[in-house]
Amino acid sequence: MSNFVFGGLSFFTAFVLQAQNESFLKRFEPTLVNFLMLSFLLFVVGIAGVLSRRSILIILMSIELMLNAVNLNLIAFSRYLQLNQADLVKKGLAVNSITGSVFTVFIIIVAAAEIAVGLGILVTIFRNRRSATDEIDLLKF
């Protein structure tokens, strides 16, 4: 038992000593490319959900996933512009780094309204027809 405790302590002290060495242990800081790839994957999953599913609820959730991918893009570019604002001003480009956040808030508000209206229509169709997916083409008329 004492060997296990001392072995754990020696492992912990070795880890602390390695963490103090800045060149050995570097922090992972995601870049703009990491966020763009994550956003792309979220958007592709959302498109796949919209195109392959027949359930209205899953289609609405997939649309929300696509909107969140767009929000992630806007926030990532906003942060990128904020970090590089001095360099962009030197090149003669005037940028406002808060624009992405403002658009993100508007997208969240529109998405909430879209879900409220979509679920209202879905509940109405289900109450009248007892099926929400079979006769969804009635909305055309």
VMD Tcl script that draws the C-alpha trace (Angstrom):
set ca {
  {0.00 0.00 0.00}
  {2.79 2.43 0.85}
  {4.48 1.74 -2.49}
  {1.30 2.73 -4.31}
  {1.02 6.01 -2.38}
  {4.66 6.89 -2.89}
  {4.46 5.84 -6.53}
  {1.46 8.11 -7.01}
  {3.25 10.94 -5.26}
  {6.33 10.54 -7.40}
  {4.17 10.53 -10.51}
  {2.42 13.71 -9.34}
  {5.69 15.49 -8.57}
  {7.09 14.45 -11.96}
  {3.97 15.82 -13.62}
  {4.29 19.13 -11.74}
  {7.95 19.42 -12.68}
  {7.13 18.76 -16.32}
  {4.33 21.34 -16.22}
  {6.80 23.94 -14.97}
  {8.99 23.40 -18.02}
  {7.25 25.74 -20.51}
  {8.93 24.37 -23.62}
  {8.01 20.77 -22.80}
  {4.32 21.18 -22.07}
  {2.44 23.60 -24.28}
  {-1.20 24.55 -23.91}
  {-3.57 23.71 -26.73}
  {-5.09 26.91 -28.02}
  {-7.63 26.38 -30.78}
  {-7.15 28.47 -33.89}
  {-9.64 29.85 -36.36}
  {-9.21 26.75 -38.52}
  {-10.25 24.49 -35.63}
  {-13.47 26.43 -35.15}
  {-14.19 26.49 -38.88}
  {-13.75 22.73 -39.13}
  {-16.06 22.15 -36.15}
  {-18.61 24.49 -37.67}
  {-18.36 22.72 -41.01}
  {-18.94 19.34 -39.35}
  {-21.97 20.66 -37.43}
  {-23.40 22.13 -40.62}
  {-22.91 18.87 -42.55}
  {-24.62 16.88 -39.76}
  {-27.49 19.38 -39.86}
  {-27.87 19.06 -43.64}
  {-27.78 15.27 -43.38}
  {-30.50 15.42 -40.73}
  {-32.72 17.65 -42.85}
  {-32.31 15.59 -46.01}
  {-32.51 12.09 -44.55}
  {-35.15 12.28 -41.84}
  {-38.89 12.30 -42.19}
  {-39.73 13.40 -38.66}
  {-40.59 17.08 -38.33}
  {-38.98 17.35 -34.90}
  {-35.66 15.99 -36.13}
  {-35.80 18.32 -39.14}
  {-36.35 21.30 -36.82}
  {-33.47 20.19 -34.59}
  {-31.25 19.80 -37.65}
  {-32.09 23.34 -38.74}
  {-31.16 24.53 -35.27}
  {-27.87 22.65 -35.56}
  {-27.13 24.42 -38.84}
  {-27.94 27.80 -37.29}
  {-25.61 27.02 -34.39}
  {-22.86 26.20 -36.88}
  {-23.36 29.64 -38.41}
  {-23.27 31.19 -34.93}
  {-19.98 29.43 -34.22}
  {-18.55 30.84 -37.45}
  {-19.67 34.36 -36.59}
  {-18.20 34.24 -33.10}
  {-14.94 32.70 -34.35}
  {-14.48 35.39 -37.00}
  {-15.45 38.09 -34.51}
  {-12.77 36.88 -32.10}
  {-10.25 36.62 -34.94}
  {-10.94 40.21 -35.96}
  {-10.68 41.36 -32.37}
  {-7.28 39.71 -31.92}
  {-5.93 41.03 -35.24}
  {-7.54 44.45 -35.17}
  {-4.24 46.35 -34.85}
  {-2.75 44.62 -37.90}
  {-5.89 45.20 -39.94}
  {-5.96 48.91 -39.02}
  {-2.33 49.20 -40.17}
  {-3.40 47.83 -43.54}
  {-6.18 50.40 -43.78}
  {-9.11 48.12 -42.95}
  {-11.59 49.41 -40.40}
  {-13.32 46.49 -38.69}
  {-15.83 46.27 -35.89}
  {-15.25 43.08 -33.94}
  {-18.62 43.12 -32.15}
  {-20.64 42.66 -35.32}
  {-20.41 38.85 -35.18}
  {-21.78 38.79 -31.64}
  {-24.68 41.06 -32.59}
  {-25.61 38.87 -35.56}
  {-25.37 35.80 -33.32}
  {-27.88 37.27 -30.88}
  {-30.26 38.04 -33.76}
  {-29.90 34.49 -35.11}
  {-30.69 33.05 -31.67}
  {-33.82 35.23 -31.44}
  {-34.95 34.25 -34.94}
  {-34.28 30.56 -34.21}
  {-36.40 30.73 -31.05}
  {-39.25 32.34 -33.01}
  {-38.87 29.74 -35.77}
  {-39.12 26.88 -33.30}
  {-42.17 28.42 -31.62}
  {-43.98 28.86 -34.95}
  {-42.87 25.46 -36.26}
  {-44.02 23.63 -33.15}
  {-47.31 25.54 -33.21}
  {-47.94 24.44 -36.79}
  {-46.90 20.89 -35.93}
  {-49.28 20.69 -32.95}
  {-52.15 22.08 -35.04}
  {-51.60 19.55 -37.83}
  {-51.32 16.71 -35.34}
  {-54.55 17.70 -33.58}
  {-56.49 17.91 -36.85}
  {-55.07 14.92 -38.72}
  {-53.65 12.64 -35.97}
  {-50.46 12.41 -38.02}
  {-47.75 14.99 -38.40}
  {-45.64 13.58 -41.21}
  {-47.94 11.80 -43.65}
  {-49.99 14.80 -44.73}
  {-47.46 17.57 -44.29}
  {-47.94 18.57 -47.95}
  {-51.27 20.12 -46.91}
  {-49.32 23.23 -45.93}
  {-48.91 24.08 -49.63}
  {-52.60 24.89 -50.00}
}
mol new
graphics top color blue
foreach p $ca { graphics top sphere $p radius 0.5 }
foreach p [lrange $ca 0 end-1] q [lrange $ca 1 end] { graphics top cylinder $p $q radius 0.2 }
display resetview
